[in-house]
Amino acid sequence: MDRPAVDFSDVQAFFLVADTGSVVRAAERLGTSKSKVSRQVSRLEEALNARLLTRNVRGAQLTDAGHLYYQRAKAAMCALEAAGEAVAASVSEIAGPIRLSGPLSFGITHLAEALSEFAASHPRIDFDISFSDKRVDLVREGFDIAIRIGKLEDSSLIGRRLGQVHAVTVAAPDYLARKGRPHTPDDLARHDGLYYANASPTAVWSYVIDGRERSIKVPMRLRADNGEMLLSAAISGLGVARLPAFIAAGAIQSGKLEALLTSFNRGHSDLTAVMPPALAGTARIRALVDFLALKFRSEVL
């Protein structure tokens, strides 16, 4: 006996349950009832002859089969959307949703203005934007694109460099008066380090010494997952911080912070747009990435 055909609306309902972890929240997003979403998922499981979700009082979790189907089906669905967009873009203006993740401080200082400008030029593109220093799983959490600073760690994603972000080591004048000014990176061993929690699992900073890059361990006084918190701590005289120039520049110009060890800086980190392969070719994502690359390539961030 032939299996029932897969209904795309059932697949979409399954995606939403998987993304939200809840049949109730998926139903709310779809504007329908919990019972209908449950029937849709059950119908999909019957068509595939596999259990995709386990349901309990805590919500809904993917089974191993569910994880596999989610990854493969999501990629296929994105490819279909990309094909449709490619055709639509050839005869009309770019349209569709873009769900974007970006780092909090950079998002506020740079991305917000850039995205507003892009949105004004593309009235048929709808944005869902999240600025957070939490590194999201694009496929699992349903993001179309993420803007990241640093190395591309996930080889399953497509990355395009948008620009360069420069880091600067800083401390407040009163802190330097108490603890002394470091003249070489090795001097940092006698200082209090203010660390960005998401940059590295180990408390080290990298500098170029005698032409070679070295990792320097600085005793950790404070660790935070937000650049603005580190900026505030440095201005308050709690220790030495290593911050992106776009965060520290204003405090340096006003004299609240002093730049240190500038001749030992190791250069820059890449500002990168990362995307799932299935979405990288869509007209709306290509247009946004091209715009951001043009916007940031000539800026010193």
ABEGO torsion letter per residue (X at the ends): XBBBBBBAAAAAAAAAAAAAGBAAAAAAAAGBBAAAAAAAAAAAAAAAGBBABBBBAAEBBBBAAAAAAAAAAAAAAAAAAAAAAAAAAAABBBBEBBBBBBBAAAAAAAAAAAAAAAAAABAABBBBBBBBABBBBAAAAGBABBBBBEBBABAABBBBBAEBBBBBBBBBAAAAAAAEBBABAAAAAABBBBBBAAABABBBBBBBBGGBBBBBBBBBABBBABAAAAAAAAAAGAEBBBBBAAAAAAAAAAGABBBBGAAABAEBBBBBBBBBAAAAABAAAAAAAAAAAAAAAABBX
